[in-house]
Amino acid sequence: MPTLNQKMAPEVLSLNYPFQWQGLEDFRYAKDERGIPCVNMGRKWGLQYNPITIIQFGLYNLQRYAQHLGNKELIAVKQVGRWLVENFKPWHENMGAWIFQYDLDFYGPRAPWISAMAQGQGISFLLRFYSLQSDETLLEICQKAFRSFLHPVEKGGVVSKFPDGAIVFEEFPTETPPHVLNGHIFALLGIHDFAQFFSDNSARTLFDDAIEGLKQNLHHYDTGYWNLYDLHPTRRLASPMYMKVHIQLMQILYEMTGETQFKKFAQRCQTYLKNPVSRIRWFFRKVHEKVKYG
């Protein structure tokens, strides 16, 4: 891994993160006195800081700032950057992480826990924020956050395996790894940003290996009429909103890699969404899931 004074890649990351939230997320959450989103996690936990939501709020405002140069968006970006620095904590081994301080009943992680999605998107945000605020602390944090992608779940990292042994990065690192599709891909985008920013060949190799693994396992998420949200034993279908997330992420991966498999997967997802029979099958399957799993 390069040292911090090593020359950066000549292409500085664009403020425009490739994923667009318009039409998918409006970030209308309760906010604290600094404008940081807080998510209602139910009666037991109440309002909580969700690192993923906070980071996405920051990336969203970075996009808006890049387009409009608005002061409101810049203030939001700086507040998110400040929160991420203040709340980045030491983790297992030599890692650092944004730690979740509440339990999730369905998937089963118990506080404290970390997420590959938060680690990846946190890296993506801070490397872009660095172009607005050249603080070496931001780069040090990204280096430590990246280390979570080098350790398996059982050792405090976020790396798991698909059934064929290919690596997958866990949004919810638990004993029964769910392999959440969007969480894995958002983590991949962070690894790609890290490799590009630092000209890091080992990170690039990790990204390439994970892309090959995803190509070999993508069919597991396709039911023939709809997508699975994850590979959890419950085999839950994605919501129509998450189908749109999958479509956009597949298009991004196609543009990054040129792999036509991702383009074709996105096209199948679009076909499923437009097919009334597929939507009816999705509806009745979701009713069944609701009755069975709550």
N, C-alpha and C positions, 0 to 999 in steps of 0.2 A: 504494500500500500504506500502511495507517495507521501512524502512529508509535506507540511503545509507551505513551505517555501518553494516547493517544486513548481515549475511553470505550469499554469493552467492551460486547458485546451484553448485554441485560438477562438473558437466559437462560444461566446458567452451565452448562457441560456436566455431565451426570450422570456419576458415577464408573462407572456400568454401561455399558461399551462395548456397542454393539448386537449384536455377534457373540458367540455362546456356544460355548465349547470343550468343554463337557461331552459325553462320548461320542465325541469326535473326537481329543482330545489330552490326555495325562495329564502331560506335561512331566517324564517320568522320564529325564532326561538326567544325565550326569555334571555335577557342579557344582564351581566353584572354591571357594576359602576364604571367599568372601563370599556364596556361594550363587547365583552367576550360572551359568546353563546353558552347557555346552560341548558341541558337536556333533561326533561322530566323522566326519570327512570322508575316511576311508579311509587306506590305508597311506602314501601320499605326504604327506598333510597332517596326519593325526592329529586330535587334539582342537582345535577352533577355536571362536572366538566368532562366532556367527551373529547379526547384529543383529536379524533378523526373529524368530528363536526367543526371543531375550532380551526384545524388546519385547512379544511375545505373552505371555510368562511374566509380564511386568509387568501387562499388561491383564487377564489371567486373575486375578491376585492382587488387582487393584483391584476387580474384580467381587466376589470372595469377601470382601474387606474391607467393601465397601458392604453386603453381605448380613449379615455376622456381626460386623463390627468386631473381628476377631481380631488379636492382636498379631503372630502369626506372619506373617500376610498383609501387615500394615503394614510389617514389617521387610523382607520380600521386595520390596515396592513401592519402598521407600526405596533399597534396594540397586540396583535396576534404574534408578531415577532418577539415582542417583550415577554408575552406569556410563555412562548415556547422555550425561550432561554431560561426563564425563571423556574419552569417546571420540568426541565430536563434533568433526570436523576440517574445516579449510578445504578447499574443493574448487575446481573450475574457476570462472572469472569471480568473481562475488561470492557463490557458493553455499557452503553447509556441508553435511556429510553424515556418516552412519555408514558407514564404509568396510569392504568385505569384503576380507580379506587372503589369500584363497586362490582358486585357479582352479576353474572348473566345466567338466568335460570335455564334457558333452553339449551345453549351450547355448553354451559357448565363451568366456564372459567371463574375462579374465585379471586377476589382482590388480595394482593395486587397482581395484575397481569399486564402483558404488553401485546401489541398487535403489529403484524407485518404491514398492514395497510397504513397505520399511523406512522410507523417508522419510515416507510417509503414516501408517503406524502409529506411528512415532516421534512425529509431531505429535499424533496422537490420544492417546497416552499422556501426553505432557508437559503438554498443555492440561488434562488431568484431574488430573494430579499437582500442578499449580499450585494447585488448590483445597485441597490438603493442605500445601503448602509454597510460600508466596507469594514466590518468588524470581524477580526480573525476568530473570535469566539464562535461565530456562526459556522465556520468551516470545521473547527474542532468538534463541535456538536455533531455535525454531519458524519465526520469520521467515526465517532463513537457509536452513533446510531446505526451506521452501515454494518458494524460488526455483528449485529443481531442476525444478519443474513448469512453468517458464516457458522452459526451454531444451531444444533437441533433443538427442538422444543424441549426435550427432556433435560437439556443443559441450560435452559433459560433463553434460548434463541427462538427463532420463528420458522425454522426449516423443518419440513416434514417430507413425506414421500407419497407419490401416487402409487397405486397398486403395482405398477411395473417398475418401481424404484426411482422414477424421475423425481426431481426436486419440486416442491411446491411450498409457497410461503403462506403461512397461516394467519388469516385475520383474527381467528380465535384459536390460539395454540392450546389445545386440550389433549387428553389421553386418547380420545376418539377424534382424530383430526377431521374437520368437516370439509376442508378444501373449498372454501367459498371462492367462486370464480372471480367476481369483481375485486375482492380483496387481494387475491393473488396478482391480478393484473396491475392494480394500482401500485402494489409493491414493486412490480417489474418496472413500472415507469420511473419510480424513484431510483432504482438501481441503474437504469439507463441514464438518468440525469447525472448521477454520481460518476459513472464511467466517462461521460462526455465532459463534465466540468473538470475533473481531476486528470483526464487522460489516463485513466486507470485500466490497464489491460486485464487485470484479474477480475475486476468488476464487469468488464465487457464480456469476459469468458463466462462468468456466472450468469449474466443476462442471456447470452447465446445458448448456454446449456438449458436454462429454464424455458426458453422459447421452444427448443426442440422437444423438451418434455411436455410442454403444453400442447404442442401439435399432436403428439402421440396420444394424448389423453382427452382431447377436446370432445371427442365423440361421446364420452361418458356423460356429458352435460346435455346431450340432445336426445329427447324422448321420441322424436319422429313427428311430433306435433307442437312441441313447446320446449323451453329450456328449463333445466334444473337450476335452482339458485346455488346449490352446493352439492357435495357428494355425501352428505350426512345420511345415516341409515334411514331416516324418515323420507328421503327423496322428495323434498319439497320443491314445488314448481316456483319459478321466479314470478314476481308480479309483472304486469304489463310495463310498469315504470322501470323495473330492473331489466326487462327485455331490451328496453331502449338504452339502458346503461351498457348492456352487453354489446349491442350493435355498435355503439360509439367506440367502445374499447377495442372491439375487433377491427374497426376501421383504422384506429390509431396504430394498432400493432401491424396492420398491413402496410400502412404508410411508413412505419419505422423499419420494417424488415423486408418488405416486398413478397412476403409469403402469401400466396393466393389462398391458402387454406383459411386464413383469417377473414379474407374478403368473402369467401363462399359461406362461411359460418354466419357472418353478418347478414348476408342476403337471405339465408334460410330463416334467420330470426325475423327479418322483415316480412317474409312470406307468412310465417306463423301468425304474426300480429294482425295481418290483413285478412286472414282466413277466418270466416265466421264459425266454421266447424271447430277449428282449433281453439277459438276463444270460448266456445260453449264447453268443450272438453276441459279447458283450463278452469272454468267457473265451477263445474261440478267436482273436479279434483280438489280445488281449494276448499269447497264446502266440506268435503270428506276430511281434509287435513285439519280444518277448524274443529270439527267434531271429535276427531281422534286425538289431536295434540293440544287443542285449546288455543 
